[in-house]
Amino acid sequence: METLALQIMNTEFYIAMPKGVHDTWKDKAEKWLQYVAKEWSRFRPNNELSQLNDLKIGETLCINSMLYDCLVQADNYFELTQGLFSPYLKMQMEQHGYHVSFPFIAAPSTTYQNKSLVARKPFQFLGNQQVMKVAEQEIDLGGFAKGYAIEKLANWLKEEISADFGLIDGGGDMQMWSAGEKTWTIGVADALDIDKEISSIKMKTGAIATSNRVYRSWMQGTTKKHHLLNGQTGEVVETNVLQASVVTTSLCDAEVGAKLCFLLEETELQQWFEKNCMKSARFIVKEGHTATWRMTGVN
């Protein structure tokens, strides 16, 4: 296989393709991922995302077509989850201490006051890449941007390069495909020890996303915080779930589904997957419990 390894977005990316595919795919893949890292990060000033966040209420901005599409998709998931998943939590993330790029151990011991969330969406998508700010909230795409970037890159490699198989791994979030005999074996790391594998799944085509509240955690004063927030309240999720992996056809679906594993009880979670992901599997690791796979729409 031909491979490409990159360190982007504080993430190790690994791409595998068949031998004999023209090497131009490597340059295009790297440029795409570098663009997303530069222009869609909330930690970088003067990029496309910061221009959106700096808008005053009532102002509009014309943005890149890919960022527009990503934001519209994220907003659709905001609606599908009734706001539990939200791309509009930048200010809340920063108040909880997540104001610089990870990793860090401790956040400034400032007094925490949750900024009130608004009932309506803070941005309106007007078409023709035009976005209007309508309320005082700001965008943080977080891991969704990475999932979107991987999914779009996988689609391009399949359609434009016509590769019979391929895999893109961005720090454990993966999209893979196979038009023939190639089968991928994907391992699931231990929630407390990333060098230890606790399960695996074999698949030809699909996506897997994993969320973990152990790694991206820190102390804010005497309180331990992590990066998973309830989009309806802006508060850190209180849960006994340590890690969740979701397998489905779309990496964007998997990214959102993995976060919902921390936010919904099992019955509600099953209902959401049955309604929104016709075929999926999830592997949830809880404190003091043995994890098992749960399938939806799979015989």
Backbone torsions as a table, in degrees:
resi	resn	phi	psi	omega
1	MET	NA	152.8	171.0
2	GLU	-92.3	135.4	-176.9
3	THR	-129.8	158.4	175.8
4	LEU	-140.1	127.7	177.8
5	ALA	-117.9	132.1	-177.7
6	LEU	-138.2	150.5	171.9
7	GLN	-112.5	101.8	-176.6
8	ILE	-140.2	144.5	179.0
9	MET	61.1	33.9	-174.8
10	ASN	55.3	31.8	-175.8
11	THR	-135.8	141.4	173.5
12	GLU	-87.2	115.8	176.9
13	PHE	-98.6	140.7	177.3
14	TYR	-136.9	125.6	-179.9
15	ILE	-123.1	131.2	179.3
16	ALA	-122.9	132.1	-179.3
17	MET	-137.4	164.3	178.1
18	PRO	-65.5	151.3	173.7
19	LYS	-65.8	149.1	177.2
20	GLY	93.0	-9.9	175.4
21	VAL	-74.0	138.6	-175.3
22	HIS	-58.9	137.3	-173.0
23	ASP	-69.9	-5.9	178.9
24	THR	-61.4	-22.2	179.5
25	TRP	-61.9	-30.2	-179.0
26	LYS	-67.0	-44.5	179.3
27	ASP	-63.6	-44.1	-178.4
28	LYS	-67.7	-38.3	178.8
29	ALA	-63.4	-45.1	-179.0
30	GLU	-65.7	-41.9	-179.8
31	LYS	-63.5	-39.6	179.0
32	TRP	-63.9	-47.6	-178.8
33	LEU	-68.0	-36.0	177.3
34	GLN	-66.1	-38.6	177.7
35	TYR	-61.5	-47.9	179.7
36	VAL	-60.6	-44.3	-179.3
37	ALA	-61.8	-38.2	-176.9
38	LYS	-78.7	-45.7	-168.4
39	GLU	-95.9	-16.7	-175.4
40	TRP	-110.3	4.1	-178.4
41	SER	-85.3	135.9	176.4
42	ARG	-76.0	-9.0	-177.9
43	PHE	-90.8	-7.1	-178.1
44	ARG	-104.9	130.4	176.3
45	PRO	-79.2	157.8	172.0
46	ASN	60.3	29.3	173.6
47	ASN	-106.1	-176.8	-177.0
48	GLU	-60.2	-42.5	-178.1
49	LEU	-66.4	-41.2	179.9
50	SER	-64.8	-34.3	176.8
51	GLN	-62.6	-39.2	176.2
52	LEU	-64.7	-47.4	-177.1
53	ASN	-65.6	-26.8	-178.3
54	ASP	-84.9	-3.8	178.0
55	LEU	-60.4	146.8	170.3
56	LYS	-86.9	155.8	-179.7
57	ILE	-56.8	129.5	-179.0
58	GLY	96.7	-14.3	179.1
59	GLU	-84.1	153.4	177.8
60	THR	-122.6	159.4	179.7
61	LEU	-144.4	137.8	173.4
62	CYS	-93.3	123.2	-173.8
63	ILE	-119.7	171.2	177.2
64	ASN	-55.9	142.3	-175.7
65	SER	-61.2	-34.4	-179.1
66	MET	-72.8	-40.1	175.9
67	LEU	-64.6	-40.3	178.2
68	TYR	-59.6	-47.3	-179.6
69	ASP	-62.3	-41.9	178.9
70	CYS	-62.1	-43.4	-179.4
71	LEU	-66.4	-39.2	177.8
72	VAL	-63.8	-41.9	177.6
73	GLN	-63.4	-44.4	178.8
74	ALA	-61.4	-39.6	178.4
75	ASP	-66.0	-35.6	176.2
76	ASN	-62.4	-40.5	177.0
77	TYR	-68.1	-33.7	173.8
78	PHE	-56.4	-43.4	178.0
79	GLU	-69.9	-45.5	-177.0
80	LEU	-60.8	-31.6	-177.3
81	THR	-99.9	9.6	-177.6
82	GLN	54.6	37.5	174.9
83	GLY	86.1	-2.4	178.1
84	LEU	-62.8	-45.7	168.0
85	PHE	-89.0	127.7	-178.3
86	SER	-140.4	130.6	172.5
87	PRO	-87.0	9.7	-172.8
88	TYR	-112.7	42.1	-172.9
89	LEU	-119.1	23.6	-177.6
90	LYS	-59.0	-48.6	-177.8
91	MET	-64.4	-38.8	179.1
92	GLN	-67.2	-41.7	176.6
93	MET	-56.9	-45.6	-178.3
94	GLU	-66.3	-37.9	177.5
95	GLN	-64.2	-32.5	177.1
96	HIS	-77.9	-3.0	175.0
97	GLY	106.5	-4.3	-178.6
98	TYR	-90.0	74.6	-173.9
99	HIS	-114.3	-5.4	173.4
100	VAL	-128.5	162.1	-178.2
101	SER	-64.6	139.1	179.9
102	PHE	-72.6	148.6	13.2
103	PRO	-94.2	149.9	168.6
104	PHE	-152.4	162.2	-174.0
105	ILE	-101.8	-42.6	-175.5
106	ALA	-133.9	145.6	176.5
107	ALA	-103.5	158.9	177.0
108	PRO	-55.1	140.1	-177.3
109	SER	-84.0	67.6	178.1
110	THR	-94.4	157.9	177.8
111	THR	-68.7	126.9	-177.1
112	TYR	-88.5	125.6	173.6
113	GLN	-135.0	110.4	-176.7
114	ASN	-67.0	123.9	174.4
115	LYS	-68.3	131.8	-175.8
116	SER	-63.0	138.6	177.1
117	LEU	-84.4	154.5	-177.9
118	VAL	-101.7	149.7	-178.8
119	ALA	-70.5	-37.6	-179.3
120	ARG	-90.6	166.0	179.3
121	LYS	-72.6	138.1	-176.1
122	PRO	-77.7	-13.5	178.4
123	PHE	-130.6	141.1	175.4
124	GLN	-112.9	138.9	-178.2
125	PHE	-104.7	111.0	-166.7
126	LEU	-95.0	-0.9	-174.7
127	GLY	88.3	165.5	-178.6
128	ASN	53.1	34.0	175.9
129	GLN	67.1	17.6	-179.3
130	GLN	-95.7	131.0	179.3
131	VAL	-124.5	134.2	177.5
132	MET	-115.0	135.6	174.6
133	LYS	-88.8	129.0	-175.9
134	VAL	-123.2	-4.6	179.3
135	ALA	-156.9	161.6	-175.1
136	GLU	-82.6	71.4	168.0
137	GLN	-133.6	163.7	-178.1
138	GLU	-130.7	158.0	-172.1
139	ILE	-92.3	134.5	168.9
140	ASP	-136.2	105.0	-177.0
141	LEU	-75.9	-23.9	175.9
142	GLY	52.6	-138.8	-177.9
143	GLY	-67.4	-17.9	179.7
144	PHE	-63.8	-37.1	179.2
145	ALA	-61.8	-41.1	178.5
146	LYS	-64.0	-44.8	178.9
147	GLY	-62.2	-42.8	178.0
148	TYR	-61.5	-45.0	-178.6
149	ALA	-61.8	-42.3	179.3
150	ILE	-66.0	-43.9	-178.4
151	GLU	-63.3	-43.4	178.8
152	LYS	-64.8	-40.5	178.7
153	LEU	-64.6	-41.5	178.2
154	ALA	-61.7	-43.0	179.1
155	ASN	-62.2	-40.7	179.5
156	TRP	-65.0	-43.8	-179.5
157	LEU	-64.1	-37.3	178.6
158	LYS	-69.9	-44.9	-171.3
159	GLU	-85.1	-41.9	-174.6
160	GLU	-89.7	-37.9	-179.4
161	ILE	-90.5	-18.8	178.8
162	SER	57.9	40.0	177.3
163	ALA	-74.8	134.9	-178.8
164	ASP	-68.8	-26.4	176.2
165	PHE	-152.4	163.2	178.2
166	GLY	-178.7	162.6	179.1
167	LEU	-145.8	136.0	172.5
168	ILE	-122.7	122.9	-179.2
169	ASP	-119.4	116.1	176.0
170	GLY	-115.0	85.9	179.4
171	GLY	62.4	34.2	178.4
172	GLY	99.2	-13.5	173.0
173	ASP	-93.0	120.4	-167.4
174	MET	-132.6	146.4	167.2
175	GLN	-125.5	132.5	-178.8
176	MET	-140.5	158.5	178.2
177	TRP	-150.2	158.3	178.2
178	SER	-155.8	125.3	178.9
179	ALA	-96.6	0.3	-176.7
180	GLY	-141.6	-124.6	-173.4
181	GLU	-86.7	-13.6	-175.7
182	LYS	-64.0	125.4	175.2
183	THR	-123.0	133.7	-179.6
184	TRP	-98.5	137.2	172.3
185	THR	-107.0	116.3	-174.1
186	ILE	-109.7	121.9	178.9
187	GLY	-88.2	152.0	175.1
188	VAL	-113.2	122.0	-176.8
189	ALA	-77.3	153.6	173.6
190	ASP	-62.5	138.3	-179.1
191	ALA	-61.1	-28.9	-176.1
192	LEU	-105.5	-7.9	-178.1
193	ASP	-148.8	97.1	-173.2
194	ILE	-65.9	-15.5	178.5
195	ASP	-85.0	-3.4	-179.3
196	LYS	-110.6	131.7	-179.9
197	GLU	-98.7	129.9	-177.3
198	ILE	-110.9	-12.4	176.9
199	SER	-162.9	173.3	176.9
200	SER	-155.7	163.1	178.4
201	ILE	-144.1	141.3	178.0
202	LYS	-101.7	135.6	179.8
203	MET	-156.7	154.6	177.0
204	LYS	-97.7	-50.4	-177.3
205	THR	-134.4	132.8	178.9
206	GLY	156.4	-163.6	-176.9
207	ALA	-145.0	152.9	174.9
208	ILE	-139.8	134.8	176.1
209	ALA	-128.6	142.3	179.7
210	THR	-127.4	131.5	172.0
211	SER	-114.8	140.9	-175.9
212	ASN	-140.1	128.0	-179.3
213	ARG	-92.8	1.1	-178.5
214	VAL	-84.0	-48.4	-173.2
215	TYR	-67.7	-53.3	-179.5
216	ARG	-87.2	70.4	177.3
217	SER	-135.1	158.3	-174.6
218	TRP	-160.3	170.2	176.2
219	MET	-102.3	132.1	170.7
220	GLN	-118.0	99.7	-169.6
221	GLY	67.0	-121.3	178.3
222	THR	-101.9	8.1	-176.3
223	THR	-107.8	131.5	175.6
224	LYS	-85.2	130.2	-179.7
225	LYS	-121.0	161.6	171.3
226	HIS	-142.6	176.0	-167.2
227	HIS	-86.1	-2.3	-177.5
228	LEU	-94.6	110.9	-178.3
229	LEU	-110.2	151.0	171.4
230	ASN	-79.4	117.0	-176.3
231	GLY	-65.5	-19.3	179.3
232	GLN	-81.4	-24.6	-175.7
233	THR	-119.7	-23.1	-175.0
234	GLY	79.9	6.0	-178.1
235	GLU	-96.3	154.8	175.5
236	VAL	-63.1	134.0	-178.3
237	VAL	-68.3	130.7	173.3
238	GLU	-99.4	115.6	-173.5
239	THR	-157.4	156.1	173.7
240	ASN	-92.8	4.1	175.9
241	VAL	-77.9	125.5	177.6
242	LEU	-93.0	-36.6	-174.0
243	GLN	-155.9	144.9	177.4
244	ALA	-139.1	131.9	174.8
245	SER	-118.5	133.7	-179.8
246	VAL	-125.1	131.7	178.0
247	VAL	-113.5	128.2	175.4
248	THR	-158.0	-168.5	-176.8
249	THR	-80.6	-29.8	-175.3
250	SER	-113.3	131.8	179.0
251	LEU	-68.5	-31.6	176.3
252	CYS	-64.9	-42.8	174.2
253	ASP	-58.5	-43.4	-177.6
254	ALA	-66.0	-40.0	179.0
255	GLU	-59.5	-49.1	-178.5
256	VAL	-68.8	-42.7	179.8
257	GLY	-60.8	-38.4	179.2
258	ALA	-62.9	-38.8	178.9
259	LYS	-68.9	-36.1	179.4
260	LEU	-65.4	-24.3	178.1
261	CYS	-61.7	-22.7	177.5
262	PHE	-90.1	-14.2	-169.7
263	LEU	-109.4	-23.1	-175.3
264	LEU	-117.4	147.8	171.6
265	GLU	-72.2	162.7	-169.8
266	GLU	-56.7	-42.2	-177.7
267	THR	-64.4	-46.4	178.5
268	GLU	-65.4	-37.4	180.0
269	LEU	-63.6	-45.5	179.0
270	GLN	-61.0	-42.1	179.9
271	GLN	-63.8	-39.5	-179.9
272	TRP	-65.0	-44.8	-179.9
273	PHE	-65.3	-40.9	179.0
274	GLU	-62.0	-33.8	-177.9
275	LYS	-82.0	-36.1	-168.7
276	ASN	-112.7	-18.5	178.3
277	CYS	-131.8	100.3	-172.6
278	MET	-59.3	-37.9	177.1
279	LYS	-129.6	122.9	-180.0
280	SER	-159.6	165.8	173.5
281	ALA	-141.9	150.0	178.4
282	ARG	-139.4	148.3	-177.6
283	PHE	-131.1	106.7	-172.9
284	ILE	-111.6	126.7	179.9
285	VAL	-105.1	121.7	-179.9
286	LYS	-114.0	158.5	178.2
287	GLU	-59.4	124.1	174.7
288	GLY	71.6	12.6	-178.1
289	HIS	-126.7	149.9	173.9
290	THR	-80.5	131.9	-177.9
291	ALA	-84.3	148.6	177.2
292	THR	-138.5	157.6	176.3
293	TRP	-79.5	141.9	174.4
294	ARG	-126.7	127.6	-175.2
295	MET	-105.5	151.7	173.4
296	THR	-131.4	121.3	176.9
297	GLY	68.8	20.0	-179.3
298	VAL	-122.2	127.3	179.8
299	ASN	-80.6	NA	NA
